[in-house]
Amino acid sequence: MFVNHYEVLALPESTHARRLLSQEDIKHAYKRALLQHHPDKSSSPETLKPRYTIDNITAAYRVLSNPVTRSKLDRDLQIQIPPALQNTELSLSGLETIDLDDLDYDEAEGLWYRSCRCGNQRGYLISEHDLAKEAAHGEIIAGCGGCSLWLKVLFQLAEEG
């Protein structure tokens, strides 16, 4: 079963909000979740919220507090493929592969963008932060903000020096 660790700790699930989370935010959410879901401390009826075990909450904290495993989770969530299926041959509907140089760059916003065939002029958006997080992979998968199409962008970071 695929577990969204952000959901377990009741953290924001939007991509933008997840990027802004600090280690302190994650630690606070971990402690809050432990209290909220502890069988002796919980004051809310079981029918109102999903119940997570201490093991679920601890696993979520371990994943989210480690930058490497958190980045992997963010990638999995971005393309919505459960980890159990990550090593199987899957295709995403409408996935197109291009090079980063094929995208337009907005210097004012620091974003690479490309229009989508759905008509959204900036359907695919990729930031410097996104590229830095995926530097080890050399590719990033971006979903269109206006439809269900996907874009795989290949890149290589320039070496300094």
OpenMM code with the backbone's topology and positions (N, CA, C; nanometers):
from openmm import Vec3, app, unit

residues = "MET PHE VAL ASN HIS TYR GLU VAL LEU ALA LEU PRO GLU SER THR HIS ALA ARG ARG LEU LEU SER GLN GLU ASP ILE LYS HIS ALA TYR LYS ARG ALA LEU LEU GLN HIS HIS PRO ASP LYS SER SER SER PRO GLU THR LEU LYS PRO ARG TYR THR ILE ASP ASN ILE THR ALA ALA TYR ARG VAL LEU SER ASN PRO VAL THR ARG SER LYS LEU ASP ARG ASP LEU GLN ILE GLN ILE PRO PRO ALA LEU GLN ASN THR GLU LEU SER LEU SER GLY LEU GLU THR ILE ASP LEU ASP ASP LEU ASP TYR ASP GLU ALA GLU GLY LEU TRP TYR ARG SER CYS ARG CYS GLY ASN GLN ARG GLY TYR LEU ILE SER GLU HIS ASP LEU ALA LYS GLU ALA ALA HIS GLY GLU ILE ILE ALA GLY CYS GLY GLY CYS SER LEU TRP LEU LYS VAL LEU PHE GLN LEU ALA GLU GLU GLY".split()
positions = [
    Vec3(0.0837, -0.1187, 0.0000),
    Vec3(0.0000, 0.0000, 0.0000),
    Vec3(0.0882, 0.1250, 0.0000),
    Vec3(0.0579, 0.2190, -0.0876),
    Vec3(0.1328, 0.3431, -0.0988),
    Vec3(0.0904, 0.4370, 0.0134),
    Vec3(0.1890, 0.4859, 0.0887),
    Vec3(0.1604, 0.5762, 0.2001),
    Vec3(0.2176, 0.7132, 0.1684),
    Vec3(0.1337, 0.8147, 0.1767),
    Vec3(0.1792, 0.9520, 0.1586),
    Vec3(0.2230, 1.0019, 0.2964),
    Vec3(0.3532, 1.0108, 0.3162),
    Vec3(0.4065, 1.0485, 0.4469),
    Vec3(0.3681, 1.1910, 0.4867),
    Vec3(0.3456, 1.2780, 0.3897),
    Vec3(0.2995, 1.4132, 0.4221),
    Vec3(0.1604, 1.4066, 0.4863),
    Vec3(0.0773, 1.3190, 0.4346),
    Vec3(-0.0573, 1.3024, 0.4890),
    Vec3(-0.0522, 1.2459, 0.6308),
    Vec3(0.0366, 1.1493, 0.6547),
    Vec3(0.0491, 1.0885, 0.7873),
    Vec3(0.0819, 1.1942, 0.8920),
    Vec3(0.1708, 1.2882, 0.8577),
    Vec3(0.2103, 1.3925, 0.9533),
    Vec3(0.1247, 1.5187, 0.9406),
    Vec3(0.0190, 1.5115, 0.8598),
    Vec3(-0.0727, 1.6244, 0.8389),
    Vec3(0.0008, 1.7489, 0.7914),
    Vec3(0.0934, 1.7295, 0.6975),
    Vec3(0.1685, 1.8392, 0.6382),
    Vec3(0.1063, 1.8753, 0.5035),
    Vec3(0.1312, 1.9970, 0.4540),
    Vec3(0.0748, 2.0374, 0.3246),
    Vec3(0.1176, 1.9414, 0.2144),
    Vec3(0.0259, 1.9130, 0.1234),
    Vec3(0.0552, 1.8182, 0.0164),
    Vec3(0.0853, 1.8852, -0.1169),
    Vec3(0.0645, 2.0151, -0.1275),
    Vec3(0.0947, 2.0808, -0.2545),
    Vec3(0.2462, 2.0870, -0.2743),
    Vec3(0.2887, 2.0772, -0.3985),
    Vec3(0.4312, 2.0764, -0.4306),
    Vec3(0.5001, 2.2015, -0.3781),
    Vec3(0.4391, 2.3164, -0.3977),
    Vec3(0.4996, 2.4425, -0.3537),
    Vec3(0.5123, 2.4468, -0.2016),
    Vec3(0.4068, 2.4097, -0.1309),
    Vec3(0.4093, 2.4133, 0.0160),
    Vec3(0.5110, 2.3141, 0.0721),
    Vec3(0.5253, 2.1978, 0.0077),
    Vec3(0.6222, 2.0981, 0.0546),
    Vec3(0.7639, 2.1523, 0.0471),
    Vec3(0.7923, 2.2296, -0.0555),
    Vec3(0.9278, 2.2858, -0.0727),
    Vec3(0.9657, 2.3805, 0.0400),
    Vec3(0.8661, 2.4429, 0.1001),
    Vec3(0.8918, 2.5433, 0.2034),
    Vec3(0.9060, 2.4838, 0.3431),
    Vec3(0.8818, 2.3546, 0.3580),
    Vec3(0.8883, 2.2918, 0.4899),
    Vec3(1.0318, 2.2826, 0.5403),
    Vec3(1.0515, 2.3251, 0.6643),
    Vec3(1.1839, 2.3144, 0.7264),
    Vec3(1.1907, 2.1864, 0.8088),
    Vec3(1.3117, 2.1525, 0.8525),
    Vec3(1.3278, 2.0361, 0.9404),
    Vec3(1.2499, 2.0569, 1.0701),
    Vec3(1.2450, 2.1807, 1.1165),
    Vec3(1.1703, 2.2124, 1.2391),
    Vec3(1.0203, 2.1899, 1.2185),
    Vec3(0.9686, 2.2261, 1.1011),
    Vec3(0.8271, 2.2024, 1.0699),
    Vec3(0.7954, 2.0532, 1.0725),
    Vec3(0.8846, 1.9742, 1.0167),
    Vec3(0.8646, 1.8292, 1.0107),
    Vec3(0.8692, 1.7694, 1.1509),
    Vec3(0.9650, 1.8147, 1.2320),
    Vec3(0.9771, 1.7641, 1.3692),
    Vec3(0.8514, 1.8001, 1.4507),
    Vec3(0.8024, 1.9223, 1.4344),
    Vec3(0.6816, 1.9651, 1.5064),
    Vec3(0.5609, 1.8808, 1.4633),
    Vec3(0.5478, 1.8572, 1.3334),
    Vec3(0.4363, 1.7758, 1.2827),
    Vec3(0.4463, 1.6322, 1.3332),
    Vec3(0.5675, 1.5802, 1.3429),
    Vec3(0.5907, 1.4454, 1.3951),
    Vec3(0.5411, 1.4351, 1.5398),
    Vec3(0.5808, 1.5291, 1.6224),
    Vec3(0.5389, 1.5275, 1.7630),
    Vec3(0.3872, 1.5449, 1.7763),
    Vec3(0.3304, 1.6330, 1.6942),
    Vec3(0.1852, 1.6552, 1.6967),
    Vec3(0.1111, 1.5274, 1.6558),
    Vec3(0.1618, 1.4594, 1.5522),
    Vec3(0.0980, 1.3359, 1.5053),
    Vec3(0.1067, 1.2258, 1.6104),
    Vec3(0.2204, 1.2183, 1.6797),
    Vec3(0.2336, 1.1179, 1.7861),
    Vec3(0.1282, 1.1384, 1.8932),
    Vec3(0.1087, 1.2638, 1.9336),
    Vec3(0.0071, 1.2933, 2.0355),
    Vec3(-0.1343, 1.2710, 1.9824),
    Vec3(-0.1579, 1.3162, 1.8602),
    Vec3(-0.2917, 1.3070, 1.8024),
    Vec3(-0.3356, 1.1612, 1.7831),
    Vec3(-0.2432, 1.0745, 1.7466),
    Vec3(-0.2794, 0.9360, 1.7153),
    Vec3(-0.2463, 0.8372, 1.8266),
    Vec3(-0.1965, 0.8872, 1.9380),
    Vec3(-0.1679, 0.7980, 2.0510),
    Vec3(-0.3009, 0.7513, 2.1095),
    Vec3(-0.3168, 0.6202, 2.1286),
    Vec3(-0.4462, 0.5695, 2.1751),
    Vec3(-0.4898, 0.6258, 2.3104),
    Vec3(-0.3967, 0.6594, 2.3959),
    Vec3(-0.4329, 0.7122, 2.5283),
    Vec3(-0.4508, 0.8634, 2.5295),
    Vec3(-0.4031, 0.9321, 2.4270),
    Vec3(-0.4072, 1.0790, 2.4251),
    Vec3(-0.5128, 1.1347, 2.3307),
    Vec3(-0.5538, 1.0584, 2.2334),
    Vec3(-0.6450, 1.1069, 2.1303),
    Vec3(-0.7825, 1.1363, 2.1878),
    Vec3(-0.8350, 1.2540, 2.1523),
    Vec3(-0.9684, 1.2910, 2.2006),
    Vec3(-1.0709, 1.2890, 2.0876),
    Vec3(-1.0261, 1.2704, 1.9646),
    Vec3(-1.1198, 1.2710, 1.8522),
    Vec3(-1.1701, 1.1296, 1.8233),
    Vec3(-1.2946, 1.1174, 1.7809),
    Vec3(-1.3480, 0.9858, 1.7457),
    Vec3(-1.2702, 0.9249, 1.6294),
    Vec3(-1.2581, 0.7946, 1.6300),
    Vec3(-1.1818, 0.7246, 1.5262),
    Vec3(-1.2430, 0.7411, 1.3883),
    Vec3(-1.3701, 0.7711, 1.3803),
    Vec3(-1.4358, 0.7800, 1.2507),
    Vec3(-1.4049, 0.9108, 1.1779),
    Vec3(-1.3573, 1.0130, 1.2475),
    Vec3(-1.3333, 1.1418, 1.1837),
    Vec3(-1.2051, 1.1466, 1.1015),
    Vec3(-1.0986, 1.0828, 1.1490),
    Vec3(-0.9699, 1.0907, 1.0811),
    Vec3(-0.9104, 0.9519, 1.0680),
    Vec3(-0.8279, 0.9322, 0.9632),
    Vec3(-0.7613, 0.8029, 0.9539),
    Vec3(-0.6671, 0.7842, 1.0720),
    Vec3(-0.6585, 0.6639, 1.1202),
    Vec3(-0.5723, 0.6348, 1.2338),
    Vec3(-0.4400, 0.5814, 1.1817),
    Vec3(-0.3337, 0.6411, 1.2264),
    Vec3(-0.2007, 0.5946, 1.1918),
    Vec3(-0.1350, 0.5387, 1.3170),
    Vec3(-0.0583, 0.4340, 1.2980),
    Vec3(0.0125, 0.3746, 1.4103),
    Vec3(0.1394, 0.4540, 1.4380),
    Vec3(0.1977, 0.4285, 1.5531),
    Vec3(0.3245, 0.4924, 1.5877),
    Vec3(0.4298, 0.4555, 1.4833),
    Vec3(0.4240, 0.3309, 1.4340),
    Vec3(0.5179, 0.2878, 1.3294),
    Vec3(0.4999, 0.3685, 1.2016),
    Vec3(0.3730, 0.3946, 1.1610),
    Vec3(0.3466, 0.4771, 1.0420),
    Vec3(0.4036, 0.6172, 1.0592),
    Vec3(0.3814, 0.6734, 1.1763),
    Vec3(0.4255, 0.8108, 1.2041),
    Vec3(0.5777, 0.8179, 1.2091),
    Vec3(0.6410, 0.7214, 1.2718),
    Vec3(0.7874, 0.7183, 1.2789),
    Vec3(0.8486, 0.6989, 1.1409),
    Vec3(0.7885, 0.6117, 1.0611),
    Vec3(0.8385, 0.5899, 0.9239),
    Vec3(0.8266, 0.7191, 0.8424),
    Vec3(0.7148, 0.7883, 0.8578),
    Vec3(0.6954, 0.9149, 0.7858),
    Vec3(0.8022, 1.0163, 0.8267),
    Vec3(0.8288, 1.0249, 0.9558),
    Vec3(0.9302, 1.1187, 1.0045),
    Vec3(1.0687, 1.0830, 0.9502),
    Vec3(1.1018, 0.9553, 0.9499),
    Vec3(1.2330, 0.9137, 0.8979),
    Vec3(1.2501, 0.9508, 0.7510),
    Vec3(1.1465, 0.9286, 0.6728),
    Vec3(1.1543, 0.9612, 0.5301),
    Vec3(1.1637, 1.1115, 0.5096),
    Vec3(1.0785, 1.1877, 0.5763),
    Vec3(1.0720, 1.3317, 0.5524),
    Vec3(1.1877, 1.4092, 0.6149),
    Vec3(1.2494, 1.3559, 0.7175),
    Vec3(1.3604, 1.4284, 0.7807),
    Vec3(1.4936, 1.4021, 0.7110),
    Vec3(1.4971, 1.3067, 0.6205),
    Vec3(1.6181, 1.2768, 0.5437),
    Vec3(1.6028, 1.3385, 0.4042),
    Vec3(1.6895, 1.4335, 0.3661),
    Vec3(1.6740, 1.5012, 0.2372),
    Vec3(1.6734, 1.4066, 0.1162),
    Vec3(1.7488, 1.2990, 0.1217),
    Vec3(1.7554, 1.2060, 0.0078),
    Vec3(1.6242, 1.1291, -0.0071),
    Vec3(1.5745, 1.0716, 0.1027),
    Vec3(1.4503, 0.9952, 0.0940),
    Vec3(1.3299, 1.0873, 0.0720),
    Vec3(1.3383, 1.2088, 0.1236),
    Vec3(1.2295, 1.3053, 0.1002),
    Vec3(1.2236, 1.3429, -0.0474),
    Vec3(1.3384, 1.3638, -0.1097),
    Vec3(1.3432, 1.3957, -0.2519),
    Vec3(1.2849, 1.2816, -0.3351),
    Vec3(1.3168, 1.1593, -0.2989),
    Vec3(1.2633, 1.0418, -0.3696),
    Vec3(1.1120, 1.0371, -0.3549),
    Vec3(1.0613, 1.0609, -0.2334),
    Vec3(0.9166, 1.0628, -0.2122),
    Vec3(0.8514, 1.1728, -0.2957),
    Vec3(0.9121, 1.2902, -0.2975),
    Vec3(0.8564, 1.4006, -0.3764),
    Vec3(0.8474, 1.3634, -0.5245),
    Vec3(0.9498, 1.2954, -0.5751),
    Vec3(0.9460, 1.2492, -0.7153),
    Vec3(0.8324, 1.1506, -0.7354),
    Vec3(0.8187, 1.0555, -0.6432),
    Vec3(0.7117, 0.9562, -0.6551),
    Vec3(0.5743, 1.0231, -0.6519),
    Vec3(0.5583, 1.1199, -0.5628),
    Vec3(0.4309, 1.1906, -0.5540),
    Vec3(0.4056, 1.2755, -0.6776),
    Vec3(0.5123, 1.3308, -0.7324),
    Vec3(0.4978, 1.4171, -0.8486),
    Vec3(0.4396, 1.3409, -0.9670),
    Vec3(0.4807, 1.2194, -0.9835),
    Vec3(0.4291, 1.1421, -1.0964),
    Vec3(0.3229, 1.0419, -1.0526),
    Vec3(0.2914, 1.0410, -0.9214),
    Vec3(0.1838, 0.9592, -0.8656),
    Vec3(0.1966, 0.8111, -0.8989),
    Vec3(0.3177, 0.7586, -0.8910),
    Vec3(0.3393, 0.6161, -0.9075),
    Vec3(0.3856, 0.5614, -0.7739),
    Vec3(0.3101, 0.4681, -0.7160),
    Vec3(0.3506, 0.4118, -0.5883),
    Vec3(0.4878, 0.3457, -0.5974),
    Vec3(0.5680, 0.3520, -0.4901),
    Vec3(0.7018, 0.2945, -0.4913),
    Vec3(0.7052, 0.1473, -0.5314),
    Vec3(0.6012, 0.0724, -0.4986),
    Vec3(0.5993, -0.0698, -0.5335),
    Vec3(0.6010, -0.0911, -0.6845),
    Vec3(0.5591, 0.0096, -0.7601),
    Vec3(0.5550, -0.0029, -0.9055),
    Vec3(0.6694, 0.0701, -0.9747),
    Vec3(0.7571, 0.1353, -0.8993),
    Vec3(0.8612, 0.2174, -0.9583),
    Vec3(0.9562, 0.1405, -1.0499),
    Vec3(0.9836, 0.0142, -1.0213),
    Vec3(1.0800, -0.0608, -1.1019),
    Vec3(1.0146, -0.1429, -1.2118),
    Vec3(0.8871, -0.1217, -1.2368),
    Vec3(0.8193, -0.1930, -1.3437),
    Vec3(0.8117, -0.1032, -1.4662),
    Vec3(0.7853, -0.1640, -1.5792),
    Vec3(0.7721, -0.0877, -1.7028),
    Vec3(0.6354, -0.0205, -1.7049),
    Vec3(0.6336, 0.1091, -1.6892),
    Vec3(0.5101, 0.1856, -1.6926),
    Vec3(0.5243, 0.2983, -1.7929),
    Vec3(0.4132, 0.3422, -1.8459),
    Vec3(0.4187, 0.4603, -1.9303),
    Vec3(0.3166, 0.5598, -1.8776),
    Vec3(0.3549, 0.6850, -1.8775),
    Vec3(0.2634, 0.7900, -1.8357),
    Vec3(0.1926, 0.8421, -1.9588),
    Vec3(0.0644, 0.8608, -1.9475),
    Vec3(-0.0141, 0.9105, -2.0587),
    Vec3(0.0403, 1.0454, -2.1044),
    Vec3(0.0721, 1.0544, -2.2327),
    Vec3(0.1167, 1.1810, -2.2885),
    Vec3(0.2568, 1.2223, -2.2482),
    Vec3(0.3429, 1.1313, -2.2068),
    Vec3(0.4792, 1.1664, -2.1651),
    Vec3(0.5658, 1.1950, -2.2873),
    Vec3(0.6243, 1.3130, -2.2901),
    Vec3(0.7157, 1.3527, -2.3970),
    Vec3(0.8514, 1.3796, -2.3338),
    Vec3(0.9597, 1.3368, -2.3972),
    Vec3(1.0940, 1.3581, -2.3454),
    Vec3(1.1636, 1.4657, -2.4277),
    Vec3(1.2181, 1.5663, -2.3584),
    Vec3(1.2889, 1.6749, -2.4250),
    Vec3(1.4118, 1.7136, -2.3438),
    Vec3(1.4933, 1.8015, -2.3998),
    Vec3(1.6108, 1.8531, -2.3324),
    Vec3(1.5752, 1.9880, -2.2687),
    Vec3(1.6422, 2.0222, -2.1598),
    Vec3(1.6165, 2.1487, -2.0907),
    Vec3(1.6343, 2.2679, -2.1846),
    Vec3(1.7259, 2.2576, -2.2785),
    Vec3(1.7494, 2.3664, -2.3743),
    Vec3(1.6280, 2.3934, -2.4630),
    Vec3(1.5341, 2.2994, -2.4712),
    Vec3(1.4148, 2.3175, -2.5526),
    Vec3(1.3071, 2.4003, -2.4823),
    Vec3(1.3282, 2.4293, -2.3532),
    Vec3(1.2324, 2.5101, -2.2779),
    Vec3(1.2694, 2.6574, -2.2852),
    Vec3(1.1695, 2.7445, -2.2719),
    Vec3(1.1939, 2.8881, -2.2621),
    Vec3(1.2296, 2.9194, -2.1174),
    Vec3(1.3057, 3.0268, -2.0962),
    Vec3(1.3470, 3.0639, -1.9612),
    Vec3(1.2998, 3.2042, -1.9291),
    Vec3(1.2353, 3.2199, -1.8153),
    Vec3(1.1892, 3.3498, -1.7673),
    Vec3(1.2868, 3.3956, -1.6591),
    Vec3(1.3750, 3.4906, -1.6950),
    Vec3(1.4776, 3.5365, -1.6007),
    Vec3(1.4180, 3.6066, -1.4799),
    Vec3(1.3091, 3.6784, -1.4990),
    Vec3(1.2471, 3.7514, -1.3884),
    Vec3(1.1963, 3.6559, -1.2798),
    Vec3(1.1405, 3.5426, -1.3207),
    Vec3(1.0868, 3.4464, -1.2245),
    Vec3(1.1820, 3.3317, -1.1965),
    Vec3(1.2862, 3.3179, -1.2770),
    Vec3(1.3804, 3.2078, -1.2582),
    Vec3(1.3185, 3.0727, -1.2873),
    Vec3(1.2323, 3.0688, -1.3892),
    Vec3(1.1602, 2.9459, -1.4247),
    Vec3(1.1806, 2.9099, -1.5706),
    Vec3(1.1950, 2.7805, -1.5962),
    Vec3(1.1876, 2.7290, -1.7319),
    Vec3(1.0418, 2.6918, -1.7538),
    Vec3(0.9919, 2.7116, -1.8752),
    Vec3(0.8528, 2.6809, -1.9014),
    Vec3(0.8341, 2.6369, -2.0458),
    Vec3(0.7226, 2.5726, -2.0684),
    Vec3(0.6860, 2.5300, -2.2033),
    Vec3(0.5350, 2.5242, -2.2099),
    Vec3(0.4820, 2.5613, -2.3233),
    Vec3(0.3370, 2.5514, -2.3400),
    Vec3(0.2999, 2.4052, -2.3629),
    Vec3(0.1766, 2.3766, -2.3352),
    Vec3(0.1258, 2.2403, -2.3515),
    Vec3(0.0233, 2.2391, -2.4643),
    Vec3(0.0050, 2.1256, -2.5230),
    Vec3(-0.0914, 2.1158, -2.6330),
    Vec3(-0.2357, 2.1349, -2.5863),
    Vec3(-0.2576, 2.1359, -2.4526),
    Vec3(-0.3926, 2.1624, -2.4003),
    Vec3(-0.4270, 2.3109, -2.4126),
    Vec3(-0.3259, 2.3943, -2.4428),
    Vec3(-0.3493, 2.5368, -2.4578),
    Vec3(-0.2901, 2.6214, -2.3466),
    Vec3(-0.2467, 2.5607, -2.2388),
    Vec3(-0.1866, 2.6336, -2.1274),
    Vec3(-0.0490, 2.6828, -2.1723),
    Vec3(-0.0313, 2.8156, -2.1798),
    Vec3(0.0927, 2.8731, -2.2312),
    Vec3(0.2140, 2.8439, -2.1435),
    Vec3(0.1911, 2.8240, -2.0160),
    Vec3(0.2981, 2.7876, -1.9227),
    Vec3(0.2576, 2.6603, -1.8480),
    Vec3(0.2184, 2.5618, -1.9255),
    Vec3(0.1703, 2.4367, -1.8678),
    Vec3(0.2749, 2.3648, -1.7853),
    Vec3(0.3981, 2.3653, -1.8346),
    Vec3(0.5066, 2.2969, -1.7651),
    Vec3(0.6005, 2.4022, -1.7064),
    Vec3(0.6218, 2.3973, -1.5756),
    Vec3(0.7097, 2.4915, -1.5072),
    Vec3(0.8155, 2.4156, -1.4303),
    Vec3(0.9416, 2.4588, -1.4437),
    Vec3(1.0518, 2.3961, -1.3710),
    Vec3(1.1391, 2.5077, -1.3141),
    Vec3(1.1663, 2.4989, -1.1845),
    Vec3(1.2466, 2.6019, -1.1184),
    Vec3(1.3899, 2.5536, -1.0976),
    Vec3(1.4763, 2.6467, -1.0611),
    Vec3(1.6155, 2.6123, -1.0268),
    Vec3(1.6174, 2.5123, -0.9120),
    Vec3(1.5285, 2.5323, -0.8155),
    Vec3(1.5190, 2.4427, -0.7000),
    Vec3(1.4842, 2.3004, -0.7446),
    Vec3(1.3899, 2.2892, -0.8385),
    Vec3(1.3524, 2.1579, -0.8908),
    Vec3(1.4735, 2.0885, -0.9529),
    Vec3(1.5494, 2.1626, -1.0316),
    Vec3(1.6669, 2.1053, -1.0978),
    Vec3(1.7728, 2.0644, -0.9961),
    Vec3(1.7944, 2.1475, -0.8952),
    Vec3(1.8950, 2.1156, -0.7932),
    Vec3(1.8579, 1.9868, -0.7194),
    Vec3(1.7287, 1.9696, -0.6903),
    Vec3(1.6839, 1.8494, -0.6203),
    Vec3(1.7042, 1.7239, -0.7040),
    Vec3(1.6937, 1.7367, -0.8348),
    Vec3(1.7029, 1.6201, -0.9228),
    Vec3(1.8373, 1.6107, -0.9946),
    Vec3(1.9353, 1.6874, -0.9487),
    Vec3(2.0667, 1.6914, -1.0141),
    Vec3(2.1296, 1.5532, -1.0273),
    Vec3(2.1159, 1.4702, -0.9269),
    Vec3(2.1765, 1.3371, -0.9303),
    Vec3(2.1122, 1.2485, -1.0362),
    Vec3(1.9876, 1.2753, -1.0697),
    Vec3(1.9154, 1.1929, -1.1668),
    Vec3(1.9335, 1.2416, -1.3099),
    Vec3(1.9559, 1.3724, -1.3265),
    Vec3(1.9727, 1.4276, -1.4604),
    Vec3(1.8437, 1.4327, -1.5401),
    Vec3(1.7333, 1.4168, -1.4722),
    Vec3(1.6036, 1.4277, -1.5386),
    Vec3(1.4991, 1.4686, -1.4365),
    Vec3(1.3959, 1.5315, -1.4858),
    Vec3(1.2845, 1.5707, -1.4002),
    Vec3(1.1570, 1.5489, -1.4788),
    Vec3(1.0536, 1.5046, -1.4099),
    Vec3(0.9242, 1.4833, -1.4740),
    Vec3(0.8296, 1.5896, -1.4221),
    Vec3(0.7700, 1.6637, -1.5143),
    Vec3(0.6790, 1.7720, -1.4777),
    Vec3(0.5420, 1.7460, -1.5385),
    Vec3(0.4404, 1.7632, -1.4577),
    Vec3(0.3037, 1.7514, -1.5069),
    Vec3(0.2536, 1.8877, -1.5523),
    Vec3(0.1684, 1.8867, -1.6520),
    Vec3(0.1086, 2.0113, -1.6987),
    Vec3(0.0109, 2.0613, -1.5930),
    Vec3(0.0127, 2.1917, -1.5694),
    Vec3(-0.0789, 2.2509, -1.4722),
    Vec3(-0.2212, 2.2591, -1.5219),
    Vec3(-0.2435, 2.2331, -1.6524),
    Vec3(-0.3778, 2.2466, -1.7073),
    Vec3(-0.4424, 2.1178, -1.7534),
    Vec3(-0.3658, 2.0073, -1.7536),
    Vec3(-0.4229, 1.8806, -1.7986),
    Vec3(-0.3433, 1.7641, -1.7387),
    Vec3(-0.3577, 1.6471, -1.7958),
    Vec3(-0.2925, 1.5284, -1.7397),
    Vec3(-0.1692, 1.4847, -1.8180),
    Vec3(-0.1154, 1.5718, -1.9024),
    Vec3(0.0029, 1.5365, -1.9806),
    Vec3(0.1301, 1.5577, -1.8992),
    Vec3(0.2377, 1.4873, -1.9379),
    Vec3(0.3639, 1.4886, -1.8650),
    Vec3(0.4793, 1.5199, -1.9591),
    Vec3(0.5844, 1.5759, -1.9016),
    Vec3(0.7043, 1.6104, -1.9762),
    Vec3(0.8255, 1.5620, -1.8978),
    Vec3(0.9094, 1.4823, -1.9631),
    Vec3(1.0352, 1.4405, -1.9003),
    Vec3(1.1437, 1.5300, -1.9584),
    Vec3(1.2110, 1.6036, -1.8704),
    Vec3(1.3143, 1.6980, -1.9127),
    Vec3(1.4500, 1.6440, -1.8700),
    Vec3(1.5378, 1.6263, -1.9679),
    Vec3(1.6732, 1.5785, -1.9421),
    Vec3(1.7646, 1.6994, -1.9302),
    Vec3(1.8585, 1.6929, -1.8359),
    Vec3(1.9510, 1.8058, -1.8162),
    Vec3(2.0803, 1.7573, -1.7536),
    Vec3(2.1788, 1.8422, -1.7628),
    Vec3(2.3071, 1.8177, -1.6972),
    Vec3(2.3532, 1.9497, -1.6412),
    Vec3(2.3865, 1.9510, -1.5119),
    Vec3(2.4305, 2.0747, -1.4492),
    Vec3(2.5703, 2.1092, -1.4979),
    Vec3(2.5914, 2.2364, -1.5236),
    Vec3(2.7226, 2.2826, -1.5671),
    Vec3(2.8193, 2.2789, -1.4481),
    Vec3(2.9377, 2.2282, -1.4718),
    Vec3(3.0382, 2.2234, -1.3660),
    Vec3(3.1029, 2.3599, -1.3503),
    Vec3(3.1215, 2.4017, -1.2254),
    Vec3(3.1860, 2.5305, -1.1988),
    Vec3(3.3358, 2.5135, -1.2028),
    Vec3(3.4031, 2.6186, -1.2490),
    Vec3(3.5485, 2.6143, -1.2456),
    Vec3(3.6025, 2.6301, -1.3759),
] * unit.nanometer
topology = app.Topology()
chain = topology.addChain("A")
for resn in residues:
    res = topology.addResidue(resn, chain)
    for name in ("N", "CA", "C"):
        topology.addAtom(name, app.Element.getBySymbol(name[0]), res)
